[in-house]
């Protein structure tokens, strides 16, 4: 017999749909705002168009990095929320806090494009992504609390797999932030292209295969 507290309240299915639709809308707006920052320098003509694009290199790099990271967070959000079978208010608030940090990424990307990736703009960018990573960890903890009550249950290994994947971007940018403060500015930026995929692959290798063996 189903526990009374596990029984969803009437209308929660519609609330869950609204929460997920709102989340996707925020991600879509954020990605749109990123591309709006790509503008040609003043005075560029048809003859100097190629040079103008070259002058936009910092903004194009910032756009590419941020678009890829926001896409990773969107995929993570889908993976976390796809098994949700019930709505509750703690999840809604944790989700809103996560979206708040996502909404800050266009501003951080603009700073990165305007200033050097070897100084304070990069450190502020790292701090922003650390905040997004921390919010994502909090969302995982709230959604998967009580042994996954809101998703129909889960194993311990699956929980740690989800938590490790959610925490990998935040941990990565904490490392990059520390390297920048220590004076390894160029290394800090260059490693950003390597550490996140490496940690995601490691998390998948450590937990996914073990979960399949235990099932």
TAQUI-V683142 format. One record per pair of residues at least 24 apart in sequence whose ideal C-beta (glycine too) atoms are under 10 Angstrom apart, sorted by the first residue. I is the first residue (numbers start at 1). J is the second residue. Records with the same first field share a line. If there is no record, write none. Layout:
I: J, J
This chain:
3: 149
5: 146, 149
6: 86, 146, 149, 150, 152
7: 86
8: 85, 86, 87, 88, 150
9: 86, 87, 88
11: 87
12: 85, 86, 87, 88
13: 85, 86, 87
14: 87
15: 86, 87, 88, 89, 92
16: 81, 84, 85, 86, 87, 88, 91, 92, 150
17: 87
18: 87, 92
19: 81, 84, 87, 91, 92, 95, 96
20: 77, 78, 81, 82, 84, 87, 95
22: 92, 95, 96, 99
23: 74, 77, 78, 81, 95, 96, 98, 99, 102
24: 74, 77, 78
25: 99
26: 74, 77, 95, 96, 98, 99, 100, 102, 103
27: 70, 71, 73, 74, 77, 78, 99, 102, 103
28: 74
29: 102, 103, 106
30: 66, 67, 70, 73, 74, 99, 102, 103, 104, 105, 106, 109
31: 63, 66, 67, 70, 71, 74, 105, 106
32: 106
33: 66, 103, 105, 106, 107, 109, 110
34: 62, 63, 64, 66, 67, 70, 105, 106, 109, 110, 113
35: 63, 67, 106
36: 106, 110
37: 62, 63, 66, 106, 107, 109, 110, 113, 114
38: 62, 63, 113
56: 113
57: 113
58: 112, 113, 114, 115, 116, 117, 121
59: 109, 110, 112, 113, 114
60: 113
61: 109, 112, 113, 117, 189
62: 106, 108, 109, 110, 111, 112, 113, 114, 115, 117, 121, 122, 125
63: 106, 109, 110, 112, 113
64: 109
65: 109, 112, 113, 117, 125, 129, 189, 192, 193
66: 105, 106, 108, 109, 110, 112, 113, 125, 128, 129
67: 105, 109
68: 193, 196
69: 102, 105, 109, 125, 128, 129, 132, 133, 169, 172, 173, 192, 196
70: 102, 105, 106, 109, 132
72: 132, 165, 168, 169, 196, 197, 200
73: 98, 99, 101, 102, 105, 129, 132, 133, 135, 136, 166, 169
74: 102
75: 165
76: 132, 133, 136, 139, 140, 162, 165, 166, 168, 169, 200
77: 102, 136, 139, 166
79: 140, 162, 165, 166
80: 136, 139, 140, 142, 143, 144, 151, 162, 165, 166
81: 139, 143, 150, 151
82: 151
83: 143, 144, 148, 150, 151, 152, 153, 154
84: 143, 150, 151, 152
85: 149, 150, 151, 152
86: 149, 150, 151, 152
87: 150
88: 142, 143, 145, 149, 150
90: 142, 143, 145, 150
91: 139, 142, 143, 145, 150
92: 142
93: 138, 139, 142
94: 135, 136, 138, 139, 140, 141, 142, 143
95: 135, 138, 139, 142, 143
96: 135, 139
97: 131, 134, 135, 136, 138, 139, 142
98: 131, 132, 134, 135, 136, 137, 138, 139, 140, 142
99: 132, 135, 139
100: 131, 132, 135
101: 128, 129, 130, 131, 132, 133, 134, 135, 136, 138
102: 128, 131, 132, 135, 136
103: 132
104: 128, 129, 131, 132
105: 129, 131, 132
108: 132
112: 189
116: 185, 189
117: 180, 185, 186, 188, 189, 190, 192
118: 180, 185, 186, 188, 189
119: 180, 185
120: 180
122: 176, 177, 180, 185, 188, 189, 192
123: 173, 176, 177, 180, 181, 185, 188
124: 177
125: 173, 176, 177, 180, 189, 192
126: 170, 172, 173, 174, 175, 176, 177, 178, 179, 180, 181, 188, 189, 192
127: 173, 174, 177
128: 173
129: 169, 170, 172, 173, 174, 176, 177, 192, 196
130: 169, 170, 171, 172, 173, 174, 176, 177
131: 170, 173
132: 169, 170, 173
133: 166, 167, 168, 169, 170, 171, 172, 173, 174
134: 166, 167, 169, 170, 174
135: 166, 170
136: 163, 165, 166, 167, 168, 169, 170
137: 162, 163, 164, 166, 167, 169, 170, 171
138: 166
139: 166
140: 164, 165, 166, 167
141: 166
154: 211
155: 207, 210, 211, 214, 215
156: 211, 214
157: 206, 207, 208, 209, 210, 211, 212, 213, 214, 215
158: 207, 208, 210, 211, 214, 215
159: 207, 211
160: 203, 206, 207, 210, 211
161: 203, 204, 206, 207, 208, 209, 210, 211
162: 203, 207
163: 203, 207
164: 199, 200, 202, 203, 204, 206, 207
165: 199, 200, 202, 203, 204, 207, 208
166: 203
167: 199, 203
168: 195, 196, 197, 198, 199, 200, 201, 202, 203
169: 195, 196, 199, 200
171: 195, 196, 199
172: 196, 197, 198, 199, 200
175: 199
